[in-house]
Amino acid sequence: MSGFKWLNQDGFEIHLDHKDPTQSYFDNSTLIVGQNIKHDLHWARRIGVDISNVCVWDTQIAEFLFSKQSKRYPSLNYACEKYNLPPKVDVIENDYWSKGIDTDEIPLDVLAHYLVEGDLDRTERVFKEQVFLFKGINI
């Protein structure tokens, strides 16, 4: 499952088939943002998506830099707490993975909600806070 949200726009796009997204998503983008995004970049490259012309912002690496390199793998919840944002609810970890249930066995509606309300929304909000701190502007 993959999901996309365009900056400052309502709505999300969720794909259940790992053959999506198509190359057009990246051809029409100048910047992609993610938390610990190297996993997603490896996946995109593995399925043949060319991301060489797209800039990348990793919110985890940005937090690492803000911590003066003392916080090696800052989580999304760490960043949310730092910026006084609601924490990501780890329902997938707590209700499924910790009980030995693999991702492909989790109901799709639960995964979709977790993706939208957890990862996509929180990552966008953390990104905006980071850009403000890096550049001193609000986007």
C-alpha angles and dihedrals in degrees: 000000000000131000138197135195125184115225115265093359128112119238136046135231119222126190123196095187114077089213087076138105100070123218089260092074090063096036089059095046132081097187135024121195129199146150110251086351098176089089091056093045092052090049092050092049091047092057091048102261113148109221097165094112097049126089116229131214117191112195090200093056090046090055089048089056093045089053089057086248093298097113102062102188108014111191126226089250090054090055092045091053091047091054095040092248124145111271122251109257107233096209091143093055095041101040102032121011095044087054094052096258112144122225094251089059095054115101110259094232090056091049093047093051091047091050096048101038096034117031105019100041096040094044091053092049093048090048091055091051091049094049089051091053095043097046105017092237133109117230 
